[in-house]
Amino acid sequence: MSVATKLMTAEEFLMMPHNGFRYDLVNGEPLKMSPAGGEHGLRIGRLSGALAHYVYENDLGEVFGAETGFKLFSNPDTVRAPDIAFVSKERIPEGDFSEKFWELAPDLAVEVVSPSESYDEVSEKIDDYLEAGVKAVWIVRSRKKTVSVYRAGQPTKTLTVNDKLDGEDVVTGFMYPIVKLFARSRSNK
């Protein structure tokens, strides 16, 4: 006889102590993730900085960091916290920002793949984002030095250090050379 597990709501998840770890809530169940390592954080910092600078200079919306959860689905609840997220100004709810999870999918979700993440875990994130209505998902793979661009109903584009990451119609006009994302850090030159 199996014992039914009580599924957690997004509201309960928000109040849960995280004890130094990051979590996503997937179909009502908390999914623990290890803290990011140095290379992971460096890639997030570089891309987030460039994206945020461009977005704010052009008054396009808001860029969010890795601790920001977006409630993508209800009953059971799924809350994902991409490493970087962008929401266009047209979609930002009126009023002050809330401490609650936003009940909307970002326009752009960026994930930097951790060494501990499996192919299936990354694929599940991509599927959740696209099913929830995220317009573009960028998956950064440090070991391969690639960025893969996923969009619903379109073939995946995998970019290398010879390419530029294009914001297309999601972050219009944003261009970022992939080589800058994977350049050696200043302290290692």
C-alpha positions in Angstrom: 0.0 0.0 0.0 1.5 3.4 -1.0 1.3 6.4 1.1 0.0 9.5 -0.6 2.3 12.5 -0.4 0.7 15.9 0.3 1.5 18.2 -2.5 2.8 21.6 -1.6 1.2 24.8 -2.9 3.2 27.8 -4.2 2.2 29.7 -1.1 3.6 26.9 1.2 6.7 26.7 -0.9 7.3 30.4 -0.6 7.3 30.0 3.2 9.5 26.9 3.3 13.0 27.3 4.8 15.6 26.8 2.1 18.7 26.1 4.3 21.2 27.4 1.9 19.9 25.5 -1.1 17.8 26.5 -4.1 14.6 24.8 -5.0 12.1 24.6 -7.7 8.5 23.4 -7.0 7.6 20.8 -9.7 4.1 19.4 -9.7 3.7 20.2 -6.0 7.0 18.7 -4.9 10.1 20.7 -3.9 13.1 19.8 -6.0 16.4 20.6 -4.3 19.3 22.0 -6.3 22.9 22.4 -5.2 24.4 25.9 -4.9 26.1 27.1 -8.1 29.8 26.8 -8.5 32.2 29.6 -9.6 32.0 29.0 -13.4 28.2 28.7 -13.2 28.0 32.0 -11.4 30.4 33.7 -13.7 28.4 32.8 -16.8 25.2 34.0 -15.1 26.8 37.2 -14.0 28.2 38.0 -17.5 25.1 37.4 -19.4 22.8 38.9 -16.8 24.9 42.1 -16.7 24.9 42.5 -20.4 21.2 41.7 -20.7 20.1 44.0 -17.8 22.2 46.9 -19.2 20.6 46.6 -22.6 17.1 46.1 -21.2 17.3 49.1 -18.9 19.0 51.4 -21.4 16.2 50.7 -23.9 13.3 50.7 -21.3 12.2 47.2 -22.4 11.2 45.7 -19.0 12.8 43.9 -16.1 15.6 41.4 -15.7 15.4 39.0 -12.7 18.1 37.0 -11.0 18.2 33.3 -10.1 16.3 33.6 -6.8 13.1 34.8 -8.5 10.4 32.2 -8.8 7.7 32.2 -11.4 4.5 30.2 -10.8 4.0 28.5 -14.2 1.2 26.0 -13.4 -1.5 25.4 -10.7 -3.0 22.3 -9.2 -0.4 20.9 -8.8 1.7 24.0 -8.6 5.0 24.4 -10.4 7.4 27.3 -9.6 10.6 27.6 -11.6 13.4 30.0 -10.8 15.5 30.4 -14.0 19.1 31.6 -13.6 18.1 34.8 -15.5 14.6 35.9 -16.5 13.2 38.8 -18.6 9.7 40.2 -18.5 8.7 42.8 -21.1 7.3 46.1 -19.6 4.0 45.5 -21.3 3.5 42.3 -19.2 4.6 43.6 -15.8 1.7 43.7 -13.4 0.6 47.1 -12.3 1.5 48.3 -8.8 4.4 47.5 -6.5 6.3 44.3 -6.8 5.1 41.6 -4.5 7.0 39.1 -2.4 4.8 36.4 -3.9 5.8 34.4 -6.9 4.7 36.0 -10.1 1.9 34.0 -11.7 3.1 34.4 -15.2 5.8 33.0 -17.4 8.7 35.3 -18.2 9.3 36.2 -21.8 12.8 34.8 -21.6 14.2 32.1 -19.3 18.0 31.4 -19.2 19.5 28.4 -17.6 23.2 27.7 -17.1 23.5 23.9 -16.9 25.2 22.7 -13.7 27.6 19.7 -13.8 25.1 17.9 -11.5 22.1 18.4 -13.8 21.0 15.5 -16.0 19.8 15.8 -19.6 16.3 14.8 -18.4 16.3 17.6 -15.7 17.3 20.2 -18.2 14.8 18.9 -20.8 12.0 19.0 -18.2 12.8 22.7 -17.4 12.7 23.6 -21.1 9.4 21.8 -21.6 7.9 23.5 -18.5 9.0 27.0 -19.7 7.7 26.5 -23.3 4.4 24.9 -22.2 3.8 27.8 -19.8 4.3 30.4 -22.6 7.9 31.5 -22.3 8.8 32.9 -25.8 12.5 31.8 -25.7 14.7 29.6 -23.5 18.5 30.0 -23.6 20.4 27.0 -22.3 24.1 27.7 -21.6 26.4 24.7 -21.6 29.8 25.8 -20.2 31.6 22.5 -21.0 30.6 22.6 -24.7 30.8 26.4 -24.9 27.4 26.6 -26.5 24.1 28.4 -26.0 21.0 26.6 -27.3 17.9 28.6 -28.2 14.6 26.9 -27.7 11.3 28.4 -29.0 7.9 26.6 -29.3 7.3 25.1 -32.7 10.7 26.0 -34.0 13.9 23.9 -34.4 16.5 24.4 -31.7 19.4 26.7 -32.6 22.8 25.8 -31.0 25.3 28.7 -31.1 29.0 28.5 -30.6 31.8 31.0 -29.8 31.7 32.1 -33.5 28.1 33.3 -33.1 26.1 36.1 -31.5 23.2 35.5 -29.2 20.2 37.4 -30.7 17.3 38.6 -28.6 15.1 38.4 -31.7 11.6 39.5 -31.0 11.8 38.8 -27.3 14.6 41.3 -26.4 14.5 43.3 -29.6 18.0 44.5 -30.7 20.0 42.6 -28.1 23.1 41.0 -29.5 25.8 39.3 -27.4 28.9 37.6 -28.8 29.1 34.1 -27.3 32.9 34.3 -27.2 32.5 37.0 -24.4 30.4 34.6 -22.4 33.1 31.9 -22.4 36.3 34.1 -22.3 38.8 33.3 -19.6 38.3 35.3 -16.5 40.5 38.4 -16.0 42.3 36.8 -13.1 43.4 33.8 -15.3 45.0 35.8 -18.1 
